[in-house]
Amino acid sequence: MSLLKDILRPSRPNQQILQTYLTHKPLQHRPGRNFSQVAGAAEAEVQAARNYCLDLLSKYDRPSYTLSTFIPRNAQAAYLALRALNVSLSMIPDTTSSPAIGLMRFQFWRDAVARTLAGSPPKEPIAILLASAVADLHQRTQGSARLSKNWLTRMISAREQTLTNDPYPSLAALETYAENTYSTVLYLTLSALPMASVTADHVASHIGKAAGIAAVLRGLPLVAFPAAAAPQQPKQAVAAAAAAAGG
């Protein structure tokens, strides 16, 4: 069973925000672009991408939106991009018309992550903000810290496995899902500070598992009775309520 039911189909206002973002002049990708070029050449695009991610979290992940003000300034871009990516991945199972299309969207994000970490993000706001965060982290640490591609692809693969909303066969499977999604977002956030600590990673693992399991439990009514939940309130309100445990 997919965690999405904690986030439903994007509302029309959110689609309008994406359209507004796309009216900005797109990034001009050049072969061999390095991190400093990404950081300096696209200030307007990065700000537009930041606004898009903030609005996405405001509508579909209010806890993360609220907590963003407490994240150190130099890690806020990474935090917003990672949480927005988590929201977007969560939406795929319930916003695609077939599993085949869902698989294509997950593959898009795999490719986007690879391009983003290479300093040449696609024209997608989350990818652009994440690329800016990666460039800033590289500059701040002289290349000694980075966001793990393995962790990012782990998030994508874990969400992909829930594409058909199948029930979790055991508590261990649910715990693994929470580790590979919510805990992994926390690992990446720690990396963006950067904070390399086995103790912090251990704490993040437990918090992430607890948040992931709680989110699945809170989403059960929407999974079991989708038709009953949707007509009673606007889609945006349903999504915001269900996403409250998303963290």
C-alpha positions as CSV (number, residue, x, y, z in Angstrom):
1,M,0.0,0.0,0.0
2,S,1.5,3.3,-1.0
3,L,2.1,6.0,1.5
4,L,0.3,8.3,-1.0
5,K,-3.0,8.7,0.4
6,D,-1.1,11.0,2.7
7,I,-0.9,13.2,-0.4
8,L,-3.6,13.3,-3.1
9,R,-3.8,14.6,-6.7
10,P,-2.4,18.2,-7.0
11,S,-5.0,20.9,-6.9
12,R,-5.5,23.4,-9.7
13,P,-3.8,26.2,-7.7
14,N,-0.7,24.0,-7.5
15,Q,-0.7,23.4,-11.2
16,Q,-1.0,27.2,-11.8
17,I,2.1,27.7,-9.7
18,L,4.0,25.2,-11.8
19,Q,2.8,27.1,-14.9
20,T,4.0,30.4,-13.4
21,Y,7.4,28.8,-12.7
22,L,7.7,27.6,-16.3
23,T,7.2,31.2,-17.6
24,H,10.7,32.1,-16.2
25,K,13.5,31.8,-18.7
26,P,14.8,28.2,-18.5
27,L,18.3,27.2,-17.6
28,Q,20.6,27.0,-20.6
29,H,22.4,23.7,-20.2
30,R,25.9,23.4,-21.5
31,P,28.2,20.3,-21.6
32,G,30.6,20.2,-18.7
33,R,28.8,22.7,-16.6
34,N,30.4,22.8,-13.1
35,F,28.9,23.6,-9.7
36,S,30.0,27.2,-9.6
37,Q,28.3,27.9,-12.9
38,V,25.1,26.4,-11.6
39,A,25.2,28.5,-8.5
40,G,26.0,31.8,-10.2
41,A,24.1,31.6,-13.5
42,A,20.5,31.0,-12.5
43,E,19.6,33.1,-9.5
44,A,16.1,33.9,-10.8
45,E,15.4,30.3,-11.6
46,V,16.6,29.1,-8.2
47,Q,14.3,31.7,-6.4
48,A,11.4,30.6,-8.5
49,A,12.1,27.0,-7.7
50,R,12.3,27.7,-4.0
51,N,9.0,29.5,-4.1
52,Y,7.5,26.5,-5.9
53,C,8.8,24.0,-3.3
54,L,7.6,26.2,-0.5
55,D,4.1,26.3,-1.9
56,L,4.1,22.6,-2.5
57,L,5.0,21.9,1.1
58,S,2.5,24.6,2.3
59,K,-0.3,22.7,0.6
60,Y,0.7,19.1,1.1
61,D,3.2,18.8,3.9
62,R,2.5,21.5,6.5
63,P,4.7,20.1,9.2
64,S,7.8,20.2,6.9
65,Y,6.7,23.7,5.8
66,T,6.5,24.9,9.4
67,L,9.8,23.3,10.4
68,S,11.7,24.8,7.5
69,T,12.1,28.1,9.4
70,F,14.1,26.2,12.0
71,I,16.6,24.7,9.6
72,P,19.9,26.4,9.4
73,R,19.9,28.9,6.5
74,N,22.7,27.2,4.6
75,A,20.8,23.9,4.5
76,Q,17.3,25.3,3.8
77,A,17.5,24.9,0.1
78,A,18.4,21.2,0.4
79,Y,15.7,20.7,3.0
80,L,13.0,22.2,0.9
81,A,14.1,20.4,-2.2
82,L,14.3,17.0,-0.5
83,R,10.9,17.4,1.2
84,A,9.3,18.6,-2.1
85,L,10.8,15.6,-3.8
86,N,9.3,13.3,-1.1
87,V,5.9,14.9,-1.8
88,S,6.2,14.5,-5.5
89,L,7.2,10.9,-5.3
90,S,4.4,10.2,-3.0
91,M,1.9,11.6,-5.5
92,I,2.9,9.3,-8.3
93,P,0.8,6.2,-7.5
94,D,-2.5,8.1,-7.2
95,T,-1.9,10.7,-10.0
96,T,-1.1,8.3,-12.8
97,S,-3.6,6.5,-15.0
98,S,-1.6,3.3,-15.2
99,P,1.4,1.5,-13.6
100,A,3.3,1.9,-16.9
101,I,3.0,5.7,-16.7
102,G,3.9,5.6,-13.1
103,L,7.1,3.7,-13.9
104,M,8.0,6.3,-16.5
105,R,7.6,9.1,-13.9
106,F,9.8,7.3,-11.4
107,Q,12.4,6.8,-14.2
108,F,12.2,10.6,-14.9
109,W,13.2,11.2,-11.3
110,R,16.1,8.8,-11.5
111,D,17.4,10.6,-14.5
112,A,16.7,14.0,-13.0
113,V,18.7,13.1,-9.9
114,A,21.6,11.9,-12.0
115,R,21.6,15.1,-14.0
116,T,21.1,17.3,-10.9
117,L,24.1,15.8,-9.0
118,A,26.2,16.3,-12.2
119,G,25.3,20.0,-12.1
120,S,22.9,20.0,-15.1
121,P,19.4,19.8,-13.7
122,P,16.4,19.4,-16.0
123,K,13.9,22.3,-16.3
124,E,12.0,21.1,-13.2
125,P,11.8,23.3,-10.0
126,I,12.7,20.7,-7.5
127,A,15.7,19.6,-9.5
128,I,16.9,23.2,-9.9
129,L,16.6,23.9,-6.2
130,L,18.4,20.6,-5.4
131,A,21.2,21.4,-7.8
132,S,21.6,24.8,-6.2
133,A,21.8,23.1,-2.8
134,V,24.4,20.6,-4.1
135,A,26.5,23.4,-5.5
136,D,26.3,25.4,-2.2
137,L,27.3,22.3,-0.2
138,H,30.2,21.7,-2.5
139,Q,31.4,25.2,-2.1
140,R,31.0,25.4,1.7
141,T,32.9,22.2,2.3
142,Q,35.4,22.4,-0.6
143,G,33.9,19.2,-1.9
144,S,34.3,17.2,1.3
145,A,30.5,16.7,1.8
146,R,27.9,15.7,-0.7
147,L,24.3,14.4,-1.0
148,S,24.4,10.6,-1.7
149,K,23.1,9.5,-5.0
150,N,22.4,6.1,-3.5
151,W,20.2,7.6,-0.8
152,L,18.2,9.6,-3.4
153,T,17.7,6.6,-5.7
154,R,16.8,4.5,-2.6
155,M,13.9,6.9,-2.0
156,I,12.7,6.6,-5.6
157,S,13.0,2.8,-5.6
158,A,11.1,2.5,-2.3
159,R,8.2,4.6,-3.7
160,E,8.2,2.7,-6.9
161,Q,7.7,-0.6,-5.1
162,T,4.4,0.8,-3.7
163,L,3.1,1.9,-7.1
164,T,0.2,-0.6,-7.1
165,N,-0.8,0.1,-3.5
166,D,-0.3,-3.5,-2.4
167,P,-0.6,-4.1,1.4
168,Y,2.6,-4.5,3.3
169,P,3.0,-8.3,4.0
170,S,4.6,-7.8,7.4
171,L,5.6,-5.2,10.0
172,A,9.2,-5.7,8.9
173,A,8.2,-4.7,5.3
174,L,6.5,-1.6,6.6
175,E,9.5,-0.7,8.7
176,T,11.8,-1.2,5.7
177,Y,9.6,1.1,3.6
178,A,9.8,3.8,6.3
179,E,13.5,3.5,6.6
180,N,14.0,3.8,2.9
181,T,11.8,6.8,2.6
182,Y,11.4,9.0,5.7
183,S,14.7,8.0,7.4
184,T,16.5,8.5,4.2
185,V,15.2,12.0,3.8
186,L,16.6,12.7,7.3
187,Y,20.0,11.2,6.4
188,L,20.1,13.5,3.4
189,T,19.2,16.5,5.5
190,L,22.0,15.7,7.9
191,S,24.4,15.5,5.0
192,A,23.3,19.0,3.8
193,L,24.2,20.6,7.1
194,P,26.7,18.8,6.9
195,M,26.7,16.6,10.0
196,A,28.6,13.3,9.9
197,S,27.6,11.5,13.1
198,V,26.8,7.8,13.6
199,T,24.7,8.8,16.7
200,A,22.7,11.4,14.7
201,D,22.1,8.8,11.9
202,H,20.9,6.3,14.5
203,V,18.4,8.8,15.9
204,A,17.3,9.8,12.4
205,S,16.7,6.1,11.6
206,H,14.3,5.7,14.5
207,I,12.5,9.0,13.9
208,G,12.1,8.3,10.2
209,K,10.7,4.9,10.8
210,A,8.3,6.2,13.4
211,A,7.2,9.1,11.1
212,G,6.8,6.7,8.1
213,I,4.7,4.2,10.0
214,A,2.5,6.9,11.5
215,A,1.9,8.4,8.1
216,V,0.8,5.0,6.7
217,L,-1.6,4.5,9.6
218,R,-3.0,8.0,9.2
219,G,-3.5,7.3,5.5
220,L,-5.5,4.1,6.0
221,P,-8.9,5.7,6.0
222,L,-8.2,7.4,2.7
223,V,-7.0,4.1,1.2
224,A,-9.9,2.1,2.5
225,F,-12.6,4.7,1.7
226,P,-11.3,7.0,-1.0
227,A,-14.8,7.7,-2.4
228,A,-16.2,8.6,1.0
229,A,-13.4,11.0,1.9
230,A,-13.1,13.0,-1.3
231,P,-16.6,14.4,-1.7
232,Q,-16.8,15.7,1.9
233,Q,-14.1,18.3,1.5
234,P,-11.9,19.8,-1.2
235,K,-9.0,17.8,-2.5
236,Q,-6.5,20.3,-1.1
237,A,-7.9,19.9,2.4
238,V,-7.9,16.1,2.2
239,A,-4.4,16.2,1.0
240,A,-3.2,18.5,3.8
241,A,-4.9,16.5,6.5
242,A,-3.5,13.2,5.3
243,A,0.0,14.6,4.8
244,A,0.2,15.9,8.3
245,A,2.1,12.9,9.4
246,G,4.4,13.1,6.4
247,G,7.1,15.1,8.1
